[in-house]
Amino acid sequence: MERIGDRGALEAFVRSVELGGFSAAARELKLSPSALSKLVGRLERTLCVRLLHRTTRKLTPTAEGELFLARCRRILGEFEDAENEIGRTRDRPRGRLRMHVGAGFAVHQLVPALPRFTGRCPEVQLDILVEDRNADLVKEDIDLSVRPGPLQDTSLVARTLFEFERIVCASPGYLSGNGTPRTPEDLAQHRCLVVSGFPGRGTWSFRTPRGARSLEVVPFLKINNADAMLRLAIAGAGIVRLNEFIVADALHRGQLVPVLQDYHVTAAEPMFALFPHQRHRLPRVAAMLDFLRDEFGARPWRATPG
């Protein structure tokens, strides 16, 4: 079998898929669209398989193309890692950092802080996936993932960044119109908002005179995005239980107020930085790990605004 080709052909294929077309990929790789198309076509002829569905509007990978794409990403990642290992210095991280972050933490904490990272590490190109799912870091060529516990994949290296709690709260408008619950049992008379898609999110824990109690709330409304749920709670849709780093700003502004604080269970959960073995030795990954610990290790959302 003829050899697959050089690094340039693999890059042409990967970026064509990621950018959805030959023209956009050609601009990035500083090639003509026709030259880039020929590189991908040569790959297909060598492999004796069609890698892309081509339409006038967009390129999408075939089933075989999806498999080849995952392998190409790993190969190209190894190329980049090898280059960085050869010429690396701890004070000069560079290259693409592919990172996976849950939506709530990304929107409310990481994104506002990212300009400080880019100022510190201007040669690092960030490629961030903001999604509420457990990504396969090796298959998807992800350098680093920030996600809450418990840890699912024991093949990954985990570093605890901080611990967080969940807060039961509602808007002043909702409480004014519907009353404030005085005991956990009162929640049965209220509109409870539940984030779906995660096990256990409809089970709220409280401390009672008879000991700790887990209460299965009846959801008035369910939605699979914590940020959307936050907006609903601020708008007065009901009572919600969300991570403290998501509701902190709304609490500081008075848009939400805590309820049932006397019954609150301070069960701290870890937020992890996860990465494949040895990946932390790369300067770009080490720099991001240091940044995450510096920025969020002290849980700045708990500070009273000045």
C-alpha positions as CSV (number, residue, x, y, z in Angstrom):
1,M,0.0,0.0,0.0
2,E,1.2,3.5,-0.9
3,R,2.2,5.6,2.1
4,I,-0.6,7.9,3.4
5,G,1.3,11.1,2.9
6,D,3.0,13.9,4.7
7,R,2.0,16.1,7.7
8,G,0.6,18.8,5.3
9,A,-1.9,16.4,3.8
10,L,-3.2,15.4,7.3
11,E,-3.5,19.0,8.3
12,A,-5.3,19.9,5.1
13,F,-7.9,17.1,5.8
14,V,-8.4,18.0,9.5
15,R,-8.7,21.7,9.1
16,S,-11.1,21.3,6.1
17,V,-13.4,19.2,8.4
18,E,-13.1,21.6,11.4
19,L,-13.7,24.7,9.3
20,G,-16.4,23.1,7.1
21,G,-14.8,23.8,3.7
22,F,-11.7,24.0,1.6
23,S,-11.7,27.8,1.2
24,A,-11.6,28.5,4.9
25,A,-8.9,25.9,5.5
26,A,-6.9,27.1,2.6
27,R,-6.8,30.6,4.0
28,E,-5.6,29.4,7.3
29,L,-2.9,27.1,5.8
30,K,-1.9,29.7,3.2
31,L,-2.7,27.4,0.2
32,S,-5.1,27.8,-2.7
33,P,-8.4,25.9,-2.3
34,S,-7.5,23.8,-5.4
35,A,-4.1,22.8,-3.9
36,L,-5.7,21.9,-0.6
37,S,-8.5,19.9,-2.4
38,K,-5.8,18.0,-4.3
39,L,-4.0,17.1,-1.0
40,V,-7.2,15.6,0.4
41,G,-8.1,13.9,-2.8
42,R,-4.6,12.3,-2.8
43,L,-5.3,11.0,0.7
44,E,-8.6,9.4,-0.5
45,R,-6.9,7.7,-3.5
46,T,-4.1,6.4,-1.3
47,L,-6.6,5.0,1.3
48,C,-9.0,3.8,-1.4
49,V,-11.9,5.3,0.6
50,R,-14.0,8.4,0.5
51,L,-13.3,10.6,3.5
52,L,-15.6,13.6,2.8
53,H,-19.1,14.3,1.7
54,R,-18.8,17.3,-0.6
55,T,-21.6,19.8,-1.2
56,T,-21.7,23.3,-2.5
57,R,-22.3,24.6,1.1
58,K,-20.2,22.4,3.4
59,L,-17.8,19.5,3.8
60,T,-18.7,16.7,6.3
61,P,-16.8,13.5,7.0
62,T,-18.0,10.1,6.0
63,A,-18.1,7.3,8.6
64,E,-14.6,6.3,7.5
65,G,-13.6,10.0,7.5
66,E,-14.7,10.3,11.2
67,L,-12.4,7.4,12.1
68,F,-9.5,8.8,10.2
69,L,-10.1,12.3,11.6
70,A,-9.7,11.1,15.2
71,R,-6.4,9.3,14.3
72,C,-5.1,12.3,12.4
73,R,-5.8,14.6,15.4
74,R,-3.7,12.3,17.6
75,I,-0.9,12.1,15.0
76,L,-0.8,15.9,14.6
77,G,-0.9,16.4,18.3
78,E,2.1,14.1,18.7
79,F,3.9,16.1,16.0
80,E,3.3,19.3,17.9
81,D,4.1,17.8,21.3
82,A,7.4,16.5,19.9
83,E,8.3,19.9,18.6
84,N,7.5,21.6,21.9
85,E,9.4,18.9,23.8
86,I,12.5,19.6,21.7
87,G,12.5,23.3,22.0
88,R,10.5,23.9,25.2
89,T,11.3,26.2,28.0
90,R,9.0,26.5,31.1
91,D,8.7,30.2,30.6
92,R,7.7,30.1,27.0
93,P,4.6,28.0,26.4
94,R,3.4,27.9,22.8
95,G,1.2,26.0,20.4
96,R,-2.4,25.0,20.4
97,L,-4.1,24.2,23.7
98,R,-7.3,22.2,23.1
99,M,-9.4,22.4,26.3
100,H,-12.8,21.1,27.3
101,V,-14.9,22.9,30.0
102,G,-18.4,22.6,31.4
103,A,-20.7,25.4,30.4
104,G,-21.5,26.8,33.8
105,F,-17.8,27.2,34.9
106,A,-16.8,28.4,31.5
107,V,-19.4,31.2,31.1
108,H,-19.3,32.5,34.7
109,Q,-15.7,32.1,35.7
110,L,-13.2,31.0,33.0
111,V,-14.2,33.2,30.1
112,P,-14.0,36.5,32.0
113,A,-10.5,35.5,33.3
114,L,-9.1,34.3,29.9
115,P,-7.7,37.6,28.9
116,R,-5.3,37.3,31.8
117,F,-4.1,34.0,30.5
118,T,-3.6,35.2,27.0
119,G,-1.7,38.2,28.3
120,R,0.5,35.8,30.3
121,C,1.0,33.3,27.4
122,P,0.5,35.2,24.1
123,E,2.0,32.3,22.0
124,V,-0.6,29.8,23.1
125,Q,-3.6,29.4,20.7
126,L,-6.7,28.4,22.7
127,D,-9.2,25.9,21.2
128,I,-11.9,25.6,23.9
129,L,-14.9,23.2,23.8
130,V,-17.7,24.5,26.1
131,E,-20.0,21.5,26.6
132,D,-21.7,19.7,29.5
133,R,-20.6,16.1,28.7
134,N,-17.7,13.8,29.6
135,A,-15.4,14.1,26.6
136,D,-12.9,11.4,25.6
137,L,-9.7,13.3,25.9
138,V,-7.5,10.8,24.1
139,K,-9.8,10.1,21.2
140,E,-10.6,13.8,20.7
141,D,-7.0,15.0,21.2
142,I,-8.0,17.2,24.2
143,D,-5.0,18.5,26.3
144,L,-7.0,19.4,29.4
145,S,-10.6,19.1,30.7
146,V,-12.1,21.0,33.7
147,R,-15.0,19.1,35.1
148,P,-16.6,18.4,38.5
149,G,-16.3,15.1,40.3
150,P,-16.7,12.2,40.8
151,L,-13.9,11.1,38.6
152,Q,-15.2,8.8,35.8
153,D,-12.0,7.9,33.8
154,T,-9.3,6.5,36.1
155,S,-6.8,6.4,33.1
156,L,-6.5,10.2,33.3
157,V,-4.4,12.3,35.7
158,A,-6.6,14.5,38.0
159,R,-5.6,17.7,39.9
160,T,-8.1,19.2,42.3
161,L,-8.5,22.9,41.5
162,F,-11.0,23.8,44.2
163,E,-14.1,22.6,46.0
164,F,-17.6,24.1,45.6
165,E,-21.1,23.8,47.0
166,R,-24.6,24.1,45.7
167,I,-26.9,26.9,46.9
168,V,-30.8,26.8,47.0
169,C,-32.1,30.2,46.0
170,A,-34.8,32.1,44.3
171,S,-35.5,35.7,43.1
172,P,-37.0,38.3,45.5
173,G,-39.9,38.6,43.1
174,Y,-40.7,34.9,43.2
175,L,-40.5,34.8,47.0
176,S,-42.7,37.9,47.3
177,G,-45.4,36.4,45.3
178,N,-45.2,32.8,46.5
179,G,-43.8,33.0,50.0
180,T,-40.5,31.8,51.4
181,P,-40.1,28.1,52.3
182,R,-39.3,27.6,56.0
183,T,-38.5,23.9,55.9
184,P,-37.5,21.5,53.2
185,E,-41.0,20.0,53.3
186,D,-42.4,23.4,52.2
187,L,-40.7,22.9,48.8
188,A,-43.6,20.6,47.8
189,Q,-45.7,23.8,47.6
190,H,-43.3,25.6,45.4
191,R,-42.1,25.6,41.8
192,C,-38.7,23.8,41.8
193,L,-36.4,24.1,38.8
194,V,-34.2,21.1,38.1
195,V,-31.2,20.9,35.8
196,S,-31.6,17.7,33.8
197,G,-29.0,15.5,32.1
198,F,-27.0,14.9,35.3
199,P,-27.7,12.1,37.8
200,G,-28.9,13.2,41.2
201,R,-29.7,16.8,40.3
202,G,-33.3,16.4,41.4
203,T,-32.2,15.1,44.8
204,W,-31.6,18.0,47.2
205,S,-29.8,17.4,50.5
206,F,-30.7,19.1,53.7
207,R,-29.9,18.9,57.4
208,T,-32.9,18.4,59.7
209,P,-33.4,17.8,63.4
210,R,-33.6,14.1,62.6
211,G,-30.3,14.2,60.7
212,A,-29.3,14.6,57.1
213,R,-32.1,14.1,54.5
214,S,-32.1,13.7,50.8
215,L,-35.3,15.2,49.3
216,E,-36.5,14.2,45.8
217,V,-38.1,17.4,44.6
218,V,-40.9,17.4,42.0
219,P,-39.7,19.5,39.1
220,F,-42.0,22.3,37.9
221,L,-39.6,22.8,35.0
222,K,-36.5,20.9,33.8
223,I,-33.8,22.2,31.4
224,N,-30.4,20.7,30.5
225,N,-28.3,23.9,30.8
226,A,-27.4,25.5,34.1
227,D,-26.9,29.0,32.6
228,A,-30.4,28.9,31.1
229,M,-31.7,27.7,34.5
230,L,-30.0,30.6,36.2
231,R,-31.8,33.1,33.9
232,L,-35.1,31.4,34.6
233,A,-34.5,31.7,38.3
234,I,-33.6,35.4,38.0
235,A,-36.8,36.0,36.0
236,G,-38.8,34.5,38.9
237,A,-39.7,31.1,37.5
238,G,-39.1,29.2,40.8
239,I,-36.6,27.9,43.3
240,V,-33.3,26.5,42.0
241,R,-30.2,24.6,43.3
242,L,-27.1,25.6,41.4
243,N,-23.3,25.6,41.8
244,E,-22.1,28.5,43.8
245,F,-19.8,29.8,41.1
246,I,-22.8,30.1,38.8
247,V,-25.1,32.0,41.1
248,A,-22.5,34.1,42.9
249,D,-22.8,37.2,40.8
250,A,-26.6,37.1,40.9
251,L,-26.5,36.7,44.7
252,H,-24.1,39.7,45.0
253,R,-26.4,41.8,42.9
254,G,-29.5,40.8,44.9
255,Q,-31.1,39.1,41.8
256,L,-31.3,35.9,43.8
257,V,-31.4,35.3,47.6
258,P,-30.6,32.0,49.4
259,V,-33.4,30.1,51.0
260,L,-33.4,27.3,53.6
261,Q,-30.0,28.3,54.9
262,D,-30.6,26.8,58.3
263,Y,-31.0,23.4,56.6
264,H,-28.2,23.8,54.1
265,V,-25.8,20.9,53.8
266,T,-22.2,22.1,53.1
267,A,-21.3,19.1,51.0
268,A,-18.2,20.2,49.1
269,E,-17.6,18.7,45.7
270,P,-14.2,18.8,43.8
271,M,-13.6,20.5,40.5
272,F,-10.9,18.7,38.7
273,A,-8.4,19.5,35.9
274,L,-8.0,16.3,34.0
275,F,-5.4,15.4,31.4
276,P,-3.8,12.3,29.7
277,H,-0.6,11.0,31.3
278,Q,2.5,13.1,30.6
279,R,0.5,15.9,29.0
280,H,1.2,18.2,31.9
281,R,4.9,18.2,30.9
282,L,4.0,20.3,27.9
283,P,4.6,24.0,28.7
284,R,1.2,25.1,27.4
285,V,-0.6,22.6,29.6
286,A,1.5,23.4,32.6
287,A,0.9,27.1,32.1
288,M,-2.9,26.6,32.0
289,L,-2.8,24.4,35.1
290,D,-0.9,27.1,37.0
291,F,-3.3,29.7,35.8
292,L,-6.4,27.8,36.9
293,R,-5.0,27.2,40.4
294,D,-3.9,30.9,40.7
295,E,-7.3,32.2,39.5
296,F,-9.7,29.9,41.1
297,G,-8.0,28.0,43.9
298,A,-9.2,30.6,46.5
299,R,-12.8,30.6,45.1
300,P,-12.9,34.3,44.2
301,W,-16.7,34.2,43.7
302,R,-17.0,34.1,47.5
303,A,-15.3,37.5,48.0
304,T,-17.6,40.4,48.8
305,P,-17.5,42.9,45.8
306,G,-15.6,46.1,46.7
